[in-house]
Amino acid sequence: MEPMDLSCEEVDGLLDLADDIIARPQAYAHKCDGKKIATLFFEPSTRTRLSFEAAMLELGGSVLGFASADSSSATKGESIADTIRVVQCYADICAMRHPKEGAAKVASLYSNIPVINAGDGGHQHPTQTLTDLLTIRRLKGKIEDLTVGLCGDLKFGRTVHSLIKALTRYPHIRFVLISPQELRVPDYIREILEKEDIPFVEAERLEEVIEQLDVLYMTRVQRERFFNEEDYVRLRDSYILDMPKMELAKKDMIVLHPLPRVNEIDTEVDKDPRACYFKQVLFGKYARMALILKLLEVE
């Protein structure tokens, strides 16, 4: 499941459902009684795995799974197709994170239970995108007519690619893409923006463009996506959000980050009311609750 597999109406429907869960949590506390989610995490994760587990538990369901490939039969060479055919005997729905791009898609072809892509390599991270859309809508009151800055690793950041593709479907969105030359957005993303005639500018310095932004989406420069250590060390500190930069920004700008944060947002920024990345984590749980209900076709 990718956000682009859903129509705008379906995405908005999920966001509306998440809003209702936030407003009336007790009404949803037993919606998944007797249901089980399998969390198959072939790659480490804190937030995503725990938020799927918390989401299912708050809906009254239960959880099984593993938190790393080392503790699964993948170490013995079991294929994804076989893994999912085994797991569907035990669970009603599955959330999978895998370092290989397209792994969740492959699993879905062999599965008779819904498979949620919880991140595949440098490719997509659709439930993070749902989280981001819900966060923007709840904090800005809308998802249209916004200038959205994305800063950091725009080349390998799967959250960035998913979010850009999702936001292109809303009216009057403008992008400011802030990154080192080496980590600019891939050509296919640039082609989507050009084809859809969506305004975007590319910049290298955050402080030169921050004043234009309604939303600033920070990302970390991930060591594991680099081919060599020197490039990582050279670029690591290029884009750090600190209070002097925040002082240049709009009073109602919101700062988002998919987390984990390393050093790209100074901890001083956490005290600023515009720092919304921990609220974003909470909204992630509600977005995933809505998705689980939808995929299990729970009324």
N, C-alpha and C positions, 0 to 999 in steps of 0.2 A: 504494500500500500504506500503510494507516494501522494503528497498533497495534490499533485497535478492529476492524479487519477480521479480526484473528486471535483465536481463542478463547484463554482463559487457558491451556489446555493447550498450544496452539501456541506462545504466548509463553514459557511455562516450558520447552518443548522447545528453543526457540532459546537460552534462557539456559543450559540443560544442555549444549547443543552448544558454546556459547562457553566454558563451564567446561572441557570436554574439550579444546578447542583450546589453552587456557592450560596445561593439564596435559601435553598431548602435542603440542607444535607440529610436531615432525618428521613425525608421522603425517599432517599436513595440507599439507605443503610442496609437494606436486605434485598436489593434488586438482583444480586448475583449469588444469593444463597445456593450452596451446592455446586457452584461453578469453580473451575480451577484454571489459573493461568500458569503456563510454563515460561520461565524467563531463561532463555538460552543465550548466555553471554560468552562468546568466544574471544572477546576483547574486554579489558577491564572497564568498569564504569561504576561510579558511585550514584550520582543523581538519577540517571535514566533508569537503572535497574531498581533502585529503591522507590522511585516514584511509580513505576508500574506495579510494584508489590504493594505499596501503600494504597494506590488507586483500587486495586482488586480487593484488598482487605477492607477498605472503607465501604465498598459495595457489598460486603458480606461474603465474598468469595475467599478462596485460599490459593496458595502459591507453592509451586515447586520449580526446581531448575538448578542451574549452576552458574557460578560467577566468573569462571575462567575456563579456557579450552583445556588447560592442564587437568581439570577435574572431570573431563568428559571423554567419551570414547573416540573423539577426534584424534587423540594422541595415538590411538591404535590404527588410525587411518580410515575410520568410518566416514562415509560420504554424508553430505548435507541431506541428500534425498532419503537415505536410510535413517538418519537421525530423526528427521521430522515424521517419518512413517512410524517410528517407535513412539515418539512423544505424543502423537495424536491419539494413541491408545490410553494415555493417562490424563490428558488435559483437554479443555474446551477451546482454548485460544492460546496463542504463543507470541511472545515478543522476542525477537532475535537481533543480537548485535554481532557483526562478523567483520573481520578485517578485509575480506574479499568483496569487491564491488559486485552487486547483483546477487549476493548469497541469499538474501531474504526472498528475492523474486524466484530463484530456483526452488527454494523450500516451498513456496506457495504453490508451485506447479505440481508438487507431489503430495500436498497436504489436503486433508478434508476438513481441517479446522482453520479459522482465520490466522494468518501470519502477519504480525506487525513488524515493519522494518524499524529497529531501534538504532540504526546506524550501520551503513555498510562501507567500510574503507573511507576513501576520500570523496565518496559519491553523494549520498543523500542522508538526511536525518529528519524524516518527515514529522515525527511527533514533536521534535524541537520546534519545527516551523509552526505547528498548530499552537504550541505554547507561546511562541513569539507573537503570533497574530492575536491570540487571546489577551496577552499582556498589553500589546499596543492598543487594542480596542477598549480594554477596561481602563487604561490609564490616560489615553488621549481622547476617548469617547468616539473614536472613528478609525477606519483604516484607509480613508481616502484623503487626498489633498494634503500630503505630508512630504517633507524632505527628510529622507532617511540616509544617514551616513553609516557606512560599514567600514571598519578600521582594523587593520592588522594583516593577517594571512588570508587574503582573498582568493588565493590560488588553490590551496588544499583544503580550506575550511568548508566542510560539507554543510554546516549550518548556514553559512553565507549563501551558498548556491541554492539551497532549498528555499531560503527566505526571499531571495531576489525573484526566483521564478514564481513564488506564490504572490508576492506583492505586485508583480506586473499586471495582475488581473484586476486590480482595484484602480479606480479612476484618479487621475492627477497625482500620481506618485512620482517623485523625483529622487534620483540616487546621487550620492556623493561617495565615490569609491576611493578610500584612502589607504594606500599601501606602498611598500617599496616596489621598485621596478620588477624585482625578481618574483614578487608575490602578488602581481596584479590578477584580476579575475581571468579565468580561462576564456579563450576566444568564443567558445560556444555561448557563454553568458552574454558577452558583448554583442554577439550576433542577435541574440533574442531581444536585447534592449533596442538595437538599431532597427530590427525588423518590425517591432511593435511601436517604433517611434516614441520610445520612452526617454525623457531627458535624463542624461547622466553626465557627470564630470569625473575625471580621475585626478587625484591630488596625491602629493607625497608627504605633505605636512599637515597634521591634524589641526594645529593652531590657526592655520590660514583659512580653514573652512568651517570650523566648529560653530561659528556664530550663525550660520545658515540653517542649522539642523533642528528638526523637531524631535528626531529619534537618533541616538548614537548607539550603534551596535558594535561593541568591542569584541575582538577575538584574540586568542593567544597565538603567538608564533610557535607552532608545535615542533619540538625537537624531532619527534619521530617521523615527521614528513620531509625532513631534510636529507639530502644525499651526503653532505659532509658537515662536520662540526664547525668548521671555520665560518661558513655562511650563516649558520645558526647563531653563533656567538656575535658575528658582525651585525646581524639584523635584530637580535633579540630585544634590544632596548630602544629600537627606533620609535616605537609608538606606545608611550606610557601616558595614560590619562591622569593628570594631577590637578590640584586645586587652581594653580595659575591658568591652566587651560579651561577649567570649568568656569572661571570668572569671565571668560570671553563668550560663554554660551548663553542661549536664551534662558529666561527664568523658568520656563515650563518645558524645557528639553527633558527627555527621559534617557537614562543610560541603561542599556541592556547588555548582557554578556551571557553566553550559553554555559559558562563555567566548565571546568575548573579555571580559576584565575591563578596565574603565576605571579607576574609582577607588572602586568600591563595596565592595571588600575591601582593607583596608590591607595592604601587603606584609609588615608585621610578622606578620600572621596566618599567612603561608605557613610559618613555622617551627613552628607548632603542629601536633602529630600529628593533630589533628582536621580539619585542612585537607586535603581529599581531591580537590580539583578537578583536579590533574594526574594522579592515579591514574585519575580518571574519563575523562580523555582516552585513556589507554592501554586501558581497558576498552572504549572506543568502537570501537577498531580490532577487538577480538575480537568484539564484538556484530555489527559489519558483516561480518566474515568468516563468522560463522554464518549471517547473512541471505543473503549471496551463495551459499553452499553450498546453502541450503534452496531458494532461488528457481531455481537452476540444476539442482536435483534431483540433486546430486552425492551419491553414496552415501558 
